[in-house]
Amino acid sequence: MTNELTDPAPVGWSDLLSGRHGIYALVLAGGVTLHAVNMYIATTVMPSVIADIGGLDFYAWATTLFVVASILGAALAAKLLKRAGPRGAYVIAALLFGMGTLICSLAVNMPVMLVGRSIQGLGGGFLYALAYGLTRLVLPERLWGRVIALISAMFGIAALVGPAVGGVFAEYHAWRAAFWSLLPFVAAFTLIALSTLPRSSSDRNERAALPLPQLVLLTGAVLAVSAGSLVEDIAWNASGLGAALAMIALIALVEGRTEARLLPRNSFSIATPLGALYCTIALLMLGMQPEIFVPYLLQVLHGQSPLRAGYLAALMAIGWTIGSILSSRWQQSAGARLILLGPVLVLTGLVIFAAFVPLHGQGDLAILAPICAGLLLVGFGIGIAWPGLVTRIYRSAPATEQDLAAGGMTTVQLFAIAFGTALAGMVANIAGLAEPGGVAGASSAALWLAGIFAIAPMLAIAMAVRVLHLTGGRS
């Protein structure tokens, strides 16, 4: 593990993007970019896939299984890193992603597509979690904030590039090409990883058995919350969420009694720095989940075309990118304040969302402009807090559990997104999105989504205060 002390001098992007550091940054950011762009491309071309090979009944499962496999990949990333080392872990992850992508491109029916999407998700989950895990292994501490910002920025770029690329392929009825077009990039990044990443690390890692009970419960929780969101029935939605919460409670119980863990010790207790940090990450992710209904709400209530509504919805991801980049610049002087400011801005953005999205504006700029500002604020708030939260996780984890801590960030993040997506669906349905539907249902759903999900950043503000108390408020 790189063990340089934090440099008091300002760190610029040139320090990260030059020499061997730049190659490492390219590998880490490149793997995340593949995962992120693929998510947007697949979502865009899936209607064309259904039209060609059928399988409408399994449409939602193409995303559900991808998410489940991604979370499992993130949860297993620490084990993969221990067994295969940095170079081997990254190559295995890239090859899995490439294999899944190839299967998707060759799929002749939906069951084959689901197999491909599952393998893709597993490889993508590995790539995403390993980017954080390898950051602390191959780069000095003074560059952590910069590379975390770069990794985060890839999702904003993907939100702009992915739908456009997928849309072009779908327009020309070439959805298979949308998948295999990623393969040359997979090959390139695999070769770079082979030639640059270290074969092993100097981490003092504990050797522990595979946490099989926790993995089974985690899979069950994700499937329960995902299945609960697939049916427009409130009782079914609530049952899925309740089952998922019960299984998470069981995971916490098992984690406290075994040496084979998914997360570092005491990560389920907010009385510890790691527990408070993970909880803050989860709450920030929950606060972002009304995003999934933004395209629909903008079309119904504000007269936007599907394409324009989709890109306006991407403002959250763009805000996250801008916030992360600026945060990496401000970390040394204001890192602690940014962790607290982040959830305050998320809450502000959701308040603006509640005030303007429910209005029936039909393209009125005086209403649309504040909506755009609110969406940007939600993403910006998460972005400016993110590098500080991640670097504190690195610093708070025991030396023997650094890899578990890094993988745990992605596991917690992805599960919070899956849980929040299902919760958003339930809230929208209760609020009348489907019944009575139309303008009245969309307006009610927008108000309730903003109101309910505003609770998450409120709790995150309190948790951020606790994080700063537990970590000494250091930058």
Stockholm file with secondary structure:
# STOCKHOLM 1.0

chainA/1-475         MTNELTDPAPVGWSDLLSGRHGIYALVLAGGVTLHAVNMYIATTVMPSVIADIGGLDFYAWATTLFVVASILGAALAAKLLKRAGPRGAYVIAALLFGMGTLICSLAVNMPVMLVGRSIQGLGGGFLYALAYGLTRLVLPERLWGRVIALISAMFGIAALVGPAVGGVFAEYHAWRAAFWSLLPFVAAFTLIALSTLPRSSSDRNERAALPLPQLVLLTGAVLAVSAGSLVEDIAWNASGLGAALAMIALIALVEGRTEARLLPRNSFSIATPLGALYCTIALLMLGMQPEIFVPYLLQVLHGQSPLRAGYLAALMAIGWTIGSILSSRWQQSAGARLILLGPVLVLTGLVIFAAFVPLHGQGDLAILAPICAGLLLVGFGIGIAWPGLVTRIYRSAPATEQDLAAGGMTTVQLFAIAFGTALAGMVANIAGLAEPGGVAGASSAALWLAGIFAIAPMLAIAMAVRVLHLTGGRS
#=GR chainA/1-475 SS CCCCCCCSSCCCHHHHHSHHHHHHHHHHHHHHHHHHHHHHHHHHHHHHHHHHHCCGGGHHHHHHHHHHHHHHHHHHHHHHHHHHHHHHHHHHHHHHHHHHHHHHHHCSSHHHHHHHHHHHHHHHHHHHHHHHHHHHHHSCGGGHHHHHHHHHHHHHHHHHHHHHHHHHHHHTTCHHHHHHTTHHHHHHHHHHHHHHSCSCCCCCCCCCCCCHHHHHHHHHHHHHHHHHTSSSCHHHHHHHHHHHHHHHHHHHHHHTTCSSCSSCTTTTCTTSHHHHHHHHHHHHHHHTGGGGGHHHHHHHHHCCCHHHHHHHHTHHHHHHHHHHHHHHHHHHHHHHHHHHHHHHHHHHHHHHHHHHTTSCCTTCHHHHHHHHHHHHHHHHHHHHHHHHHHHHHHHHSCGGGHHHHHHHHHHHHHHHHHHHHHHHHHHHHHHTTTTTCHHHHHHHHHHHHHHHHTHHHHHHHHHHHHHHHHTTTCC
#=GC SS_cons         CCCCCCCSSCCCHHHHHSHHHHHHHHHHHHHHHHHHHHHHHHHHHHHHHHHHHCCGGGHHHHHHHHHHHHHHHHHHHHHHHHHHHHHHHHHHHHHHHHHHHHHHHHCSSHHHHHHHHHHHHHHHHHHHHHHHHHHHHHSCGGGHHHHHHHHHHHHHHHHHHHHHHHHHHHHTTCHHHHHHTTHHHHHHHHHHHHHHSCSCCCCCCCCCCCCHHHHHHHHHHHHHHHHHTSSSCHHHHHHHHHHHHHHHHHHHHHHTTCSSCSSCTTTTCTTSHHHHHHHHHHHHHHHTGGGGGHHHHHHHHHCCCHHHHHHHHTHHHHHHHHHHHHHHHHHHHHHHHHHHHHHHHHHHHHHHHHHHTTSCCTTCHHHHHHHHHHHHHHHHHHHHHHHHHHHHHHHHSCGGGHHHHHHHHHHHHHHHHHHHHHHHHHHHHHHTTTTTCHHHHHHHHHHHHHHHHTHHHHHHHHHHHHHHHHTTTCC
//
